[in-house]
């Protein structure tokens, strides 16, 4: 048990050391968790600069030609092979240099245009999105842009801009979101000129085809308060280095065309100057890189949903049951209405976050996490609903539909492709934890030195108490007071005034509830992950409501007769408000402890009595698998059954 606690403490210290601890620029979401609804950060809704839009339009047109002439996503899905010619043609139009500065041969696109491109590609082929986004959102270009030296940029970026592929190697077979368990090491030579990297990396997207990759590895630990603190550092490793081996290309339920694999490093010699940043900054570099990198996935998710919205419109008019188009049946109309409102919300959120990233004076760590979380979860729900609306045709492959003479709508394929969105670049559960930690940041900094003092904090306990008291005496009364913002102004639509007033009021309620919950659970709050997730979901819905309402006001102000955003905004906000109230109730009344009890019973083997009359043997082709599935003896089965009875 002590070992487990030490490992946990070590992991927590490593994660805390990697966090960005300061908020240099305003963050709508960070302010919201404190009780401040910063409408001024969202409204007026950003509008893309005309010249920037022209640049994006021209690139999208070129990419469209490449996809149309060279890529068959159906063949990619069926064969599992991605055509090399597509990568070559995409490189010719600059796709692999989109986020690389022009001085290094790239296009230097804005985040807004980058989002537009990934949304466009995402409406056609998700495997292509993965090749492109893994290369620039998390591969070598982004960490070099943020942390690289000029010499590193001059050495690597021109090659990458021309079309060399890069990858990101963090995950290991036994290491997912807990980097403290990382086993890959980087050992400095005696003369300090190079490192030897040894280890194994798994699920490295683009890794089986990349010419270079970002590799995270452990370097010698540092000592803090008498304890060893693991150090993770970041390196650019070229794949032609002796000792580097692609052991296996992984295959998945979707994204059949991606180059994802198991990689090994056996005394791979890497020049010391290939380290990005300083020793021990690896995890910080990874997390910071992912802030902007995470915006690619929600953009592509929005593109997929926008494409299927058109297919949905055609289908619910064409398909007639009981004498009327199925879109007229209320059970279907609810689904398609929510699909439209949610897709509108995704787009509103994506370009709000992209505009924040382009400003350079906004902190987007929470906004990026919220966009990734909301859009991947919402996209999955939208696609699942569309599959249901399509019925058997949704479950049937597009190839089979085509062979039967029907329109080959690829719901089956895109659903499989998009499922991993809830896992890629930080799973939904990890997004909950990241956002919860940032939501509680103010309280953690003030209260934790009092509840759980470390090192010299014990001697300063009364100083921390006075500091906390001073803050809460001023802050706490404010979260009970009515909002000072006046939404009853003529330029706002009447319906939107009500939604905004609700959001502003609920921000204060959220901040109060967070504080009260921390007071109730104190240092044990970290174990109440489901309650923290409820708070995060409330915050995300409030943020998306703000984006939707700002976009709606923008569209209404431009009097675009072909757009009718108000009904979409009203529907999304009504659904969001319902979810918010359900989450507030779940904070106070839930059966989370029952989840723990049942899960413990399963882990301890006490529920094996459920699994009767099943076939437990592996398929014959896998009989040489090294590990055995857990078996239940007759005695264990009888004992478990008796316990249940």
C-alpha angles and dihedrals in degrees: 000000000000090000090052091050092048091050090049093049090048092051092048093049091050092049092047092049090053095051122104098243099188130067102214094170134032119276120195092208096046090051091046092058087054090055099262118124099201099198088164090069092057104033128101090039111237118259122202115249111255094236092046089050091052090054090051093046092053094049093047090052091053092047090050090057091050093050093045095048103036113021130074106181090190091059090046090054093047099043101031090225125120114210114247089212091065091056090048093050093046088051090053092059092047101254094140091052098048095117096033117101117254091241088068095046098268132122096246093216123187116248087248092059091042088055091048091052094050091046089052094048090043090060088062113027129004093192088063091050089054094051091050101040097042088053097052108016097053105000127089100298098063100048090043090050091052103034110008127114120243089251091054092048093050091048101048112017099068089053091050093046090056092056111278107144124236134194142194120236115193110116120083131191091264099026126074119145094349105083092175087078093055112135102186108107136198114203120195117228119242092253092047094236100116146009128230111220120204127176148070130275126196134200092015103170112222086006097122092055105028122116090205138009144188108250125193115209139163117258123188112305124247124229119240123175089345094306130108114245114198115238121212118194134188128234139179105229123188114220095224089066113120111256096033113118135177101219100179141357108225123226123208142190088257139008088058093174101057125111101230123151159147111273131189130202116202111182090323106185113224123180112246089235089065091073110110112221121339130321110283095022095099099104092044089052091049094050094045092047090052092055094076093022092064091063091073096068096052090047092054091044090055090049092054093050093047090054093050092047088067091047089048092053091053095045100048090051095044099044110078124191127174091000100306137076109272090240087072092061109095095224088059098036090059091055097047093044090054090046090056095045093046093048090051089050092050092053092046091051097044096054093042089056092044091052090051089053091050094050093068088207099078130082107229103176092110096035092053092049091047092049093049093047098043098043097046093047092044093045091054091051092047093049092046091052092048090051088053091049089051091050115191090356089062091056093044118087119253089238091057091047090052093048089054091051098256130123107278100231104178100216091133093054098042092046089056092044095049098045091084090058088084088058107032119098093003122349123244089260092052091048088055091053094045094049093042091054092051092043090057095040097109093049094043092053092049103036108030094067085058099043098036109016118188130200112329091359089088092065091050097048096122091048089056091047092054092046092051093045092052091053098045094046088062100034106041099060090051094061088059095049123092114262114271092218117103112214093173093096125132098242092061121083111248094239091049092053089062093047092048093048089051092049094049092047092046092052089063091046090051092051092049093048092049090052094046091048092052089050090052099048100025112179091356091067091094088069093054094079094154093055090048088050089054089056092047091051090052091051094047092051091050091050093049090046088056092050092047094049093047091050091047092052089049093052093044091050090055090053094222102180094200092059126074105182100155096077089048091049093047093050095046093047092047090053092044092050090052091051091047093054091047090053092050089052091048091056091060102031121031143124097235092133089059090056088056094049095049092044090051090051091052093048091050093051095247093127098056088108087076094062100072128144096020133133108245101178120106117241110277092253090062099045093113091063107135099226125062123226112245110271129204117222121216090251093051091047092051092046092049092048091049091050091051092050 
